[in-house]
Amino acid sequence: MTAKTNGSPGHGNWPAGTGMVYVAMAPWDGMWKNRHQLMSRFAKQMPVLYVEPWKTLRKTRRHGITHTIQSFRQSRCSPVHHGDSLYVLPQSDGPPISGGRLVAGISRRLWLRYLREALATVKITRPILWISRPEQRFIVGHANEMLSIYHVVDEYSGYTDLSVDKQRRLQKEEARLLAAVDAVVVVSPELQQSKTVSGREPYVVENAVDFERFSEVADRPSDMAKLSGPIFGYSGLIGRRLNLSLILKLAKMEPGWAIVLLGKVDPRGCEREIELMRSQENIHMLGQKAVTEVANYVANFDVGLLPYELDLETENISPLKMYEYLAVGIPVISTPIPAALRSADVVSIAGSDAEFASLCRAALQADDEYQRKTRIEFARSNTWEKRVDQLSEIIGSHLKASNHV
């Protein structure tokens, strides 16, 4: 018999035993992204199990056959409590997954058993299964879930490091997943268009900002203290997704500006550009910072940069840093990616490298208190709390329609 609640689901009044199972594409530790923001907030409503990526059998074999067999036998649950009812399920003791046809079925069954043991440990008896990648499709229907959600945060087939063959396989697997899940959530209207199948439109839930954290006034961090001139900043992954040649041009055109790049560096496919940036005196690559520190850095930028390349990948993104820049009230300059174009009232869009530099100069001269307040109010209307409310309503409506509430 279905458990009853004291109110409608979607605002923390969930059926007894309800919990979120987020099957992640990356470990919990590292740069905070939308998955961290969403799951840490859902954990205030229900238990959340964050499942880190599984090991592959190929990599496990490098440790020898004995270790591999032990991994199968020791498929025990080792959740780690983190925050309010948020648990991280590591894969160090979990069974590996095989990509080969002969062993894939066995390894997946063992892994699913490992997952079910974890669910029992954290007392989630009515899971909401949240899938983040196409290759996780085999879990759907095998976690005793009330509801399955596929959350699309990127156009994965647009990743530039994929071969044509891998792109095709991924697209095929994703098409199967789109048909298998109960609901699809995307971060942009562009993804909504491309992920609509059989007339069923995905829900658009764009990224957002931890407004309270970014609205706090902060002192300049020590590794920015000695920087002179206006500070033009970028916060996020530094790699091929960015127009690195544009950043270099900007630095050379305006040697009196300090260009601060905050985040992890991924040099794959752009090794020369990264090397040139490191050698440029007014480009300061400060590395990845803890989630509690990022707001301090962004608050001390004079201008926030969104210097993206224009390709299939960036056509579909919803950049968190755009909302974070706006939350501290600074001008934002962007290349013409769709996410920025949709926010043209508060973001300046450059159609060329020359215009990008020109808009940066203008931002220093023409900014005023009215524009600053407008940006802050835009960010205030796009918080993670509002996104969780939106997602809770979506989840609640599906559970009600399927008689799970």
BADRENDO-113257 format. One record per residue: residue in one letter; x, y, z of N, C-alpha, C in turn. Coordinates in steps of 0.001 Angstrom, whole numbers, plus 500000, padded with zeros to 6 digits. Example, Ala and Ser with C-alpha at 12.3 -4.5 7.8 and 13.67 -1.06 7.14 Angstrom:
BADRENDO-113257
A513190494310507800512300495500507800513200496700507800S512850497750507080513670498940507140512900500030507870
//
This chain:
BADRENDO-113257
M500855498804500000500000500000500000500885501238500000T500510502266499223501322503465499095501292504287500373A502493504726500785502566505561501980501934506916501719K501340507491502774500683508780502642501587509890503159T501341511099502667502071512263503155501070513240503741N501602514223504455500751515254505036500510516404504074G501155516383502927500991517434501933501374516897500585S501285517750499577501650517311498233503142517219498102P503669516222497358505108516128497174505594517311496358G506881517585496454507437518695495714507881519820496633H507511519744497913507941520759498866508453520116500147G509060518965500007509630518287501154508716517263501781N507451517178501338506502516213501897506475514976501006W507459514133501147507600512973500275507109511719500980P506677510709500216506289509436500839507420508857501675A507065508142502730508063507522503598508974506614502784G510271506680503064511246505843502372511763506423501077T511212507605500669511671508226499423513100508732499568G513887508556498525515255509067498512515735509238497086M516716510090496926517287510358495614518547509520495428V518660508905494249519865508152493891520455508797492653Y521530509544492848522157510248491738523363509446491259V523298508914490046524400508132489485525281509108488710A526446509391489255527253510525488810528196510187487665M528653511238487003529646511115485940531049511449486444A531152511866487712532447512221488294532365512056489807P533507511880490484533498511766491941532933513022492597W532532512877493852531974514011494580533007515109494777D534214514751495171535257515751495413535690516382494094G535911517668494118536332518375492915535514519635492727M535624520227491539534909521454491237533404521255491371W532759522160492110531316522046492290530592522408491003K529621521559490646528811521790489456527340521684489845N526472521647488841525045521657489178524639520442490013R525286519298489787524921518095490547525168518295492047H526266518968492405526551519224493818525511520181494411Q525204521229493656524255522225494144522868521613494352L522425520823493378521089520242493461520997519179494550M521941518243494562521848517135495510522019517593496957S522877518585497194523044519076498567521761519729499067R520955520269498166519685520873498565518570519831498677F518546518866497769517553517800497899517762517015499196A519004516975499674519302516243500908518637516861502128K518143518087501997517400518711503089515953518223503112Q515532517559502024514164517047501935514079515536502110M515158514834501738515135513377501716516575512862501707P516805511585502024518160511040501873518584511062500403V519840511374500176520402511391498826521640510508498809L521680509588497867522851508735497678523536509152496375Y524719509716496514525518510143495356526448508989494988V526201508383493846526936507191493428528074507590492498E529283507422492958530442507799492147530616506826490979P531325507244489921531480506388488735532143505053489063W531641504006488426532190502671488655533551502514487990K534293501540488478535557501161487839535252500320486608T536185500313485671536052499417484520536894498175484759L536442497067484206537157495806484392538554495888483798R538685496598482698539997496715482046541019497364482977K540615498431483665541548499096484569541822498249485802T540791497537486271540961496705487460541948495585487207R541968495054485982542868493949485651544335494331485800R544616495609485727546008496046485863546565495707487235H545646495527488222546081495186489574546180493675489777G545886492934488732545998491487488840544659490806489011I544599489551488625543348488798488645542832488580490061T543764488438491058543345488226492442542548489413492950H543059490633492668542361491844493095540998491936492422T540936491557491155539672491630490419538633490705491037I539037489463491369538108488514491979537648489007493345Q538581489581494130538222490112495430537211491239495310S537366492065494267536425493167494052535016492631493857F534898491501493125533577490894492911533023490382494239R533883489781495073533411489194496319533113490248497379Q533835491350497312533725492357498353532844493529497908S531786493221497183530907494276496679530016494787497799R530654495311498822529921495789499992529689497300499908C528729497763500643528354499166500638529259499952501579S529802501054501100530640501922501932530223503378501760P528966503701502120528536505096501952529236506020502942V529470507220502533530103508225503384529117509359503586H528785509648504844527830510716505124528456512064504806H527681512921504167528172514248503808527014515236503904G527003516043504938525961517060505064524642516484505552D523560517145505185522225516766505633521680515597504819S521844514392505342521316513180504689521889512950503303L523073513447503041523734513224501756524866512232501950Y524817511151501187525806510089501309526505509902499974V527804509621500048528590509345498855528938507866498837L528587507193497762528917505774497614530174505660496756P531318505364497363532562505235496588532586503907495843Q533454503830494862533544502614494060534837501831494325S535601502250495343536869501580495629536673500111495975D535551499782496633535269498394497000534209497755496103G533658498537495198532586498034494366533093497212493199P532243496383492618532650495552491480532834496392490222P533790496041489391533996496774488141532943496403487102I532782497278486134531857497042485031532664496707483777S532236495672483078532911495260481851532180495803480628G532961496230479627532384496675478374532213495542477379G532809494402477673532713493255476780531382492546476906R530870492014475812529537491406475815529440490191476730L530491489389476783530432488137477528530320488366479030V531030489367479527531090489598480972530200490748481415A529724491562480482528968492765480834527758492456481706G526986491434481343525783491113482094526075490727483523I527106489901483706527466489457485059527949490628485895S528846491445485320529414492562486079528338493586486439R527389493785485540526318494745485833525404494240486942R525121492961486942524275492398488008524952492522489370L526257492267489394526991492418490646526999493868491105W527161494788490159527176496210490509525806496649491017L524740496173490385523392496523490840523134496000492256R523677494834492559523546494317493920524261495248494904Y525422495722494523526197496672495333525371497942495581L524692498420494549523862499611494675522688499353495617R522043498205495472520887497913496324521298497788497792E522483497250498060522987497183499430523164498592500003A523658499499499160523837500884499609522498501534499923L521509501286499081520182501852499311519608501372500640A519805500098500939519313499554502209520024500211503392T521319500462503225522099501063504306521593502453504660V521252503251503657520797504623503912519272504706504008K518620503518504033517172503412504254516351504117503169I516817503996501940516018504456500803515289503238500239T513992503167500466513202502040499968512371502415498743R512236503718498501511456504202497355512335505192496571P513263504670495785514240505541495121513646506358493970I514183507549493842514037508353492622515388508259491936L515437507584490814516700507312490134517028508448489178W518206509016489365518643510190488590519882509773487798I519725509656486483520798509205485598521463510415484943S522788510382484798523485511540484242524225511264482938R524319509974482532525044509647481302524359508477480580P524436508436479237523771507366478478524208505960478859E525501505781479195525990504439479502525425503886480809Q524694504686481559524074504237482802522675503655482574R522286503491481318520926503049480992520569501713481627F521535500822481792521229499480482296520654499499483713I520803500625484423520295500712485794518781500910485802V518250501550484757516830501888484713515985500610484796G515060500610485753514189499452485942514753498395486858H515972498613487380516613497590488213517035498128489586A516538499293489953516864499855491265515608499999492124N514527499313491710513250499400492414512771500846492513E513058501632491472512771503058491527511293503358491279M510806504399491930509463504917491657509457505753490387L510601506402490122510694507335489014512132507350488519S512303507410487203513642507535486630513741508832485835I514856509538486045515091510835485396516441510797484696Y516473511283483462517739511475482753517990512973482694H519073513420483321519420514840483398520544515120482402V520235515886481363521201516166480296521787517549480526V523078517614480837523721518894481130524646519356480014D524867518508479018525732518835477883525254518060476670E525691518495475500525538517665474304526762516759474278Y526619515583474871527772514710475079528430514288473763S527649514125472725528220513734471436529033514862470806G528935516068471376529707517198470865531073517335471494Y531389516462472456532713516528473069533772516291471999T534745517163471937535709517140470835536717515999470905D536800515303472030537780514216472133537191512865471729L535946512850471222535315511594470824535562511298469351S535838510042469054535941509626467660534537509555467061V534467509505465745533171509416465072532427508160465508D533170507055465650532545505794466056531969505901467468K532707506528468385532228506693469753531027507627469802Q531035508656468968529898509569468914528629508822468503R528751507969467485527589507220467013527072506263468075R527985505568468751527568504635469793526872505372470936L527415506533471297526829507312472378525432507809471995Q525283508287470762523983508771470296522948507659470295K523366506459469892522461505315469864522034504930471277E522991504900472185522684504547473573521801505612474216E522061506874473886521246507947474461519810507867473972A519620507543472700518258507411472161517488506344472930R518148505246473268517501504188474053517166504663475460L518074505440476045517833505948477400516680506942477413L516620507825476424515538508800476341514172508109476298A514126506961475647512871506211475544512574505412476812A513605505103477593513439504213478745513017504935480020V513457506177480203513219506867481474511818507472481525D511401507820482741510085508427482930510074509914482599A511210510589482819511272512034482577512679512417482146V512764513455481326514049513979480865514124515451481247V515217515834481888515455517226482275516706517703481558V516639518880480941517780519440480215518077520837480747V519288521339480464519685522639481000519521523779480007S519061523486478795518916524555477809517806524233476819P517192525273476221516190525037475185516748524300473974E518038524494473698518666523805472572518684522304472811L518995521895474041518969520474474378517537519943474392Q516598520773474782515204520338474751514787519955473333Q515209520752472375514853520485470986515472519188470493S516746518971470806517442517794470282517113516518471039K516599516633472273516307515438473081514811515103473126T514002515792472335512589515462472252512407514214471391V511786513182471955511535511947471213510070511562471362S509516511055470294508115510586470282507151511644470816G507464512903470511506586513980470929506687514366472388R507550513697473160507685514009474586508817515008474798E508440516217475216509430517270475410510086517151476777P511407517285476839512077517340478134511716518634478874Y511909518619480172511735519816480979513028520631480954V512920521937480746514095522804480771514267523365482175V515385523035482810515744523576484120517193524051483995E517353525340483759518694525871483530519488525907484831N520781526154484697521632526262485869521331527551486625A521991527744487749521612528841488639522809529239489504V522521529905490624523586530414491483523212530221492950D524229529999493756524085530020495217524130531494495616F522980532142495538522941533601495627523485534118496949E523122533488498035523573533973499348525095533980499442R525706532927498951527165532853499014527816533941498161F527278534165496959527914535118496049527511536562496308S526523536782497141526129538156497439526886538721498638E527721537916499254528495538382500407529701539199499953V529955540308500602531135541141500305532352540466500909A533445540417500141534626539683500605535893540475500335D536912540230501151538221540822500927538893540140499737R539840540828499130540553540253497996541441539101498475P541363537928497847542216536792498236543700537141498120S544513536457498900545944536792498968546650536647497629D546263535662496803546948535490495526546425536438494446M545510537327494816545080538396493924545480539766494466A546018539777495683546256541041496388547224541964495658K548206541396494989549243542218494355548949542542492890L547809542099492392547478542376491000547132543845490826S547661544445489770547389545852489492546513545974488259G545829547110488159544954547327487021543630546622487193P542694546840486268541398546161486339541558544655486166I540692543900486844540770542445486807539626541892485960F539983541185484901539022540501484041539120539020484372G538031538438484859538125537085485399537241536067484717Y537706534827484768536934533664484316537038532604485393S535918531953485713535901530880486705535288529639486089G536063528554486041535556527302485468536685526492484860L536309525425484184537300524564483547538009525324482436I539315525204482390540130525899481391540648524873480395G540127524919479172540514523948478161539971524333476807R539758523326475965539373523572474570538002524210474411R537188524134475431535872524749475343535985526275475245L537093526823475746537317528264475716538042528676474445N537808529904474022538548530506472910539844531052473502L540831530181473615542087530547474275542864531586473493S542757531557472177543446532574471362542857533955471628L541564534044471891540928535314472233541484535844473556I541641534972474529542193535387475820543613535903475648L544404535216474834545776535654474579545805537007473885K544938537193472897544869538486472191544515539611473148L543555539348474010543115540349474974544260540745475902A545017539755476350546134540022477253547230540845476578K547479540561475319548531541281474590548085542688474197M546799542847473880546275544160473504546248545118474685E546023544578475880545885545408477077546796544893478188P548100545181478084549049544666479089548818545219480489G548049546291480618547760546847481932546603546160482641W545928545264481933544845544509482547545371543223483174A544763542814484257545063541506484859543950540543484457I544324539471483777543352538456483371543527537244484284V542512536991485098542565535925486097541717534754485626L542346533579485575541650532348485191541627531426486399L540437531145486840540244530381488072539660529018487723G540365527938488062539815526613487819540858525616487369K540399524388487218541262523301486772541626523481485306V542847523128484959543318523231483578543299521849482928D542636521749481782542637520529480985543350520851479672P544642520502479554545429520920478392545265520045477152R544436519009477222544301518093476094543827518827474842G544630518731473801544281519349472534544555520832472461C545061521416473543545371522855473527546647523135474318E547584522191474260548812522292475042549596523564474734R549720523911473441550496525090473060549843526371473588E548531526480473463547838527674473932547986527838475438I547876526727476167548032526788477620549442527229477984E550418526714477275551815527090477525552022528585477275L551446529094476188551582530523475878550886531379476943M549756530915477418549048531666478452549842531714479747R550475530620480090551282530595481313552478531541481218S552959531782480009554122532648479827553747534129479701Q552455534421479574552004535804479427551924536455480807E552634537562480991552789538156482316551481538580482963N550531539048482175549298539552482792548150538541482776I548472537283482444547498536198482619547884535428483870H546946535321484792547221534699486091546317533486486255M546901532309486150546156531057486290546305530588487732L545253530777488507545323530593489960544894529220490439G544491528361489522544154526999489900542736526861490418Q542401525625490775541065525319491282540961525680492757K539848526288493131539625526700494510538472525918495125A538468525858496442537372525199497152536076525954496901V534962525243496946533670525856496672533402527033497611T533928526965498821533718528041499786534543529278499469E535529529157498573536422530275498263536096530966496942V535405530277496049535206530802494695534519532165494713A533501532323495547532766533585495583533672534760495926N534659534549496807535592535615497169536366536111495961Y536758535190495112537516535562493911536618536303492919V535452535727492645534553536333491658534125537729492101A533908537922493389533495539225493908534563540289493693N535793539866493458536887540814493248537277540965491779F536498540359490872536657540648489447536012542009489158D536578542733488208535914543947487716534955543613486579V535301542601485802534482542147484680534558540627484626G533407539978484389533386538527484233533375538138482767L534154537139482418534321536731481018533670535372480743L533022535289479583532513534024479049533099533862477636P534383533570477543535067533559476239535032532185475567Y533820531696475285533666530343474765533907530264473258E534402529108472833534394528772471419532939528561471002L532691528651469710531347528400469192531341527044468495D530740526048469131530671524705468560529449523988469127L529284522729468752528118521963469175528030521868470693E529166521750471337529180521622472787528690522905473457T529248524055473091528888525302473768527539525857473314E527023525377472203525683525791471768524608525313472739N524924524305473536523928523661474383524127523874475879I525128524648476258525458524752477678524611525802478402S524621525694479726524037526698480613525112527025481650P525947528041481389527127528275482240526785528809483629L527204528057484653526978528486486026527637529825486312K528839530023485741529588531238486074528881532504485610M528033532424484608527289533607484183526430534123485336Y525709533221485984524863533606487108525703534076488301E526871533452488479527737533839489594528311535235489392Y528745535550488168529206536910487881528099537921488166L526893537618487677525776538551487820525384538732489286A525542537683490089525181537767491505526032538773492258V527279538990491809528126539996492464528016541343491757G527203541422490705526888542695490071527839543186489004I528840542389488636529839542878487687529361542732486244P529891543558485323529574543391483903530051542031483401V529328541475482440529669540180481869529792540337480358I530913539863479812531168539922478372531253538493477856S530546538206476763530484536835476258530594536784474741T531110535672474268530966535345472855529503534950472635P529017534916471399527580534734471159527066533303471297I527251532718472469526652531414472732525167531634473040P524302530667472735522863530853472956522485531229474388A523155530646475385522817530948476776523009532427477085A524057533026476534524296534458476745523306535303475954L523001534876474740522050535621473911520679535692474586R520291534628475284519007534639475986519010535609477162S520203535998477603520326536899478753520945538229478326A520669538646477106521312539833476535520972541118477285D519923541115478097519604542303478886520652542582479952V521354541539480373522336541710481452523737541237481057V523880540733479835525181540254479345525490540951478020S526715541433477866527144542060476616527699540986475688I527242540974474438527593539923473485528520540486472422A529635539814472206530613540236471202530601539280470018G530493539848468805530472539022467607531829538768467006S532867539410467538534226539234467018535222539471468143D536474539107467905537515539332468908537676540824469189A537627541622468144537787543071468305536641543647469135E535433543178468873534283543669469636534352543205471083F534883542012471304535029541510472672535924542466473460A537051542849472887537975543778473554537313545137473768S536566545588472765535894546880472866534858546888473981L534095545804474100533086545713475146533730545644476534C534880545018476619535608544974477895536019546387478322R536508547173477368536895548556477669535673549368478098A534587549194477363533373549956477668532816549597479040A532970548339479427532445547889480720533105548624481878L534363548979481698535074549696482754534626551149482852Q534174551705481745533866553130481694532391553447481901A531519552559481431530096552903481380529255552230482454D529854551456483320529061550747484317528503551729485346D527316551401485881526713552271486895525915551422487884E525399552089488909524709551388489990523409550745489511Y522727551393488581521478550828488065521741549487487370Q522772549440486515523105548202485822523531547127486815R524258547543487825524702546587488841523502545958489558K522544546780489950521362546265490637520537545365489722T520462545725488433519719544907487474520325543511487370R521647543444487324522323542142487248522060541317488506I522164541958489653521965541252490915520543540709491011E519570541490490591518179541033490637517944539870489674F518628539900488534518535538776487598519045537504488262A520186537612488931520740536444489627519825535994490757R519242536941491463518358536609492584517149535798492132S516749535999490890515601535257490354516004533915489762N517298533582489832517805532322489276518681531609490303T518076531236491414518816530558492477518627529049492394W519514528317493047519385526859493096518146526447493875E517744527259494846516526526947495594515309526953494663K515270527925493749514166527977492785514216526779491835R515418526362491459515535525199490566515080523914491273V515427523785492551514987522605493305513466522599493444D512877523774493665511407523850493710510811523405492377Q511417523865491283510927523499489950511021521995489732L512163521414490089512365519979489922511453519180490850S511237519693492049510353519000492996508932518930492457E508490519997491828507156519992491223507072518966490089I508119518904489283508150517931488179508089516508488724I508934516240489730508975514903490320507633514569490965G507091515525491724505820515295492411504684514998491453S504641515701490329503562515471489360503664514092488735H504893513628488493505071512291487922504699511205488931L505089511405490178504750510417491207503241510340491415K502588511491491383501134511514491536500456510819490361A500959511082489146500360510474487955500520508970487948S501582508469488577501833507029488594501334506371489887N500566507145490681499970506633491915500996506209492949H502135506913492983503155506639493996503027507565495193V502014508444495193501787509303496354500311509205496757
//
